[in-house]
Structures are given as C-alpha cells and as structure tokens.
C-alpha cells in the first residue's frame, strides 16, 4: 500500500468533490476526548455538548486518553447482543456489570479475557496512515508537535491493548468462560 499516495488521493477527493467538503468534518482528536468533539465540533449539538463537557470535566482525572471508553465486559455483551427491548445501552452496561462480578468472584480480570488484536503489519499500516493523514490534514499540529509525539501516543495505545477486542469466538467456544453465560442467580449458588 502506497500510504502517502493513498492518503493524498483521499485528501484530493475531499477537496475537489463539494459533497465531501460540505458534508465531512475533519476534527483534531489529539485532545483525547472524541465523544465530546463529535457533539461539540461536528454535530454542534449544544445540549449534548454541554452534558458531555461537564461529564468529561468531572471524569478527566480518572481516565487517561488511552483508557477504553467501554469496558471489556460491556464489549462482550454488545458483541453477543444478549439484549432486547428498550434501553439497550443500560442493559449492556448492567449485563457488563454482571459479567465483571462473575469474573471478580473467580479472581479473573479484563486482562484475562482472550484478545483479538491487530497484527504487527496492520498496526504498522495504521500508524503510517495516521501519520500521513496528520501531515496532510493537520499540518500545523504535525509541524508544531511533530511525528515523535504521535508515535509515542501510538505506542502507548499499543501497550494498553487499545487495538484489541475481546475474542468472542474463544469466549463462546471455551469451557473456561461458560460461567459468563449462566444466569446470575445460578452463579451465586456456586
């Protein structure tokens, strides 16, 4: 893959096709808060922006930019889609809490779950494309802070398994994780 050529062609399409230029918003997410930026900078949804800004300010010290937005427990439930009816988000989080409790009782943590990660070549391509997009679209940021900061941030993301998901096939197929599918009442009797 010719990353500079690929990213340049996308950038060129963005600039010459009015539908792209008028309907695509390029946002710098280096501040570490993607959701807030979408509400405030892309959607211009004032109420949602204010709510997310307040939530972000309250939780800013608790979360690092490399920390996952959704726990692996919630990711399992979303991936398995064991929900129905109204209130999907709350149901996923409740089921995620239940999975966390089950794992806590067995002395297991998120890190013990089987992972499905990008391989080295995929991560390398993602980094190269990210650097090239940044150079083209955020040239002021790129020249001011430089490539090295982006590489360091990317390395921190790799180190915290940001590019990994729970390997749901292994969770489903392995007897080790069968307890996650048991109703909480039955699990409490164990």
C-alpha positions, 0 to 999 in steps of 0.5 A, spaced: 500 500 500 502 506 497 500 510 504 502 517 502 499 516 495 493 513 498 492 518 503 493 524 498 488 521 493 483 521 499 485 528 501 484 530 493 477 527 493 475 531 499 477 537 496 475 537 489 468 533 490 463 539 494 459 533 497 465 531 501 467 538 503 460 540 505 458 534 508 465 531 512 468 534 518 475 533 519 476 534 527 483 534 531 482 528 536 489 529 539 485 532 545 483 525 547 476 526 548 472 524 541 465 523 544 465 530 546 468 533 539 463 529 535 457 533 539 461 539 540 465 540 533 461 536 528 454 535 530 454 542 534 449 539 538 449 544 544 445 540 549 449 534 548 455 538 548 454 541 554 452 534 558 458 531 555 463 537 557 461 537 564 461 529 564 468 529 561 470 535 566 468 531 572 471 524 569 478 527 566 482 525 572 480 518 572 481 516 565 487 517 561 486 518 553 488 511 552 483 508 557 477 504 553 471 508 553 467 501 554 469 496 558 471 489 556 465 486 559 460 491 556 464 489 549 462 482 550 455 483 551 454 488 545 458 483 541 453 477 543 447 482 543 444 478 549 439 484 549 432 486 547 427 491 548 428 498 550 434 501 553 439 497 550 445 501 552 443 500 560 442 493 559 449 492 556 452 496 561 448 492 567 449 485 563 457 488 563 456 489 570 454 482 571 459 479 567 465 483 571 462 480 578 462 473 575 469 474 573 471 478 580 468 472 584 473 467 580 479 472 581 479 473 573 480 480 570 479 484 563 486 482 562 484 475 562 479 475 557 482 472 550 484 478 545 483 479 538 488 484 536 491 487 530 497 484 527 504 487 527 503 489 519 496 492 520 498 496 526 504 498 522 499 500 516 495 504 521 500 508 524 503 510 517 496 512 515 495 516 521 501 519 520 500 521 513 493 523 514 496 528 520 501 531 515 496 532 510 490 534 514 493 537 520 499 540 518 500 545 523 499 540 529 504 535 525 509 541 524 508 544 531 508 537 535 511 533 530 511 525 528 515 523 535 509 525 539 504 521 535 508 515 535 509 515 542 501 516 543 501 510 538 505 506 542 502 507 548 495 505 545 499 499 543 501 497 550 494 498 553 491 493 548 487 499 545 487 495 538 484 489 541 477 486 542 475 481 546 475 474 542 468 472 542 469 466 538 474 463 544 469 466 549 463 462 546 467 456 544 471 455 551 469 451 557 473 456 561 468 462 560 461 458 560 460 461 567 459 468 563 453 465 560 449 462 566 444 466 569 446 470 575 442 467 580 445 460 578 452 463 579 451 465 586 449 458 588 456 456 586 
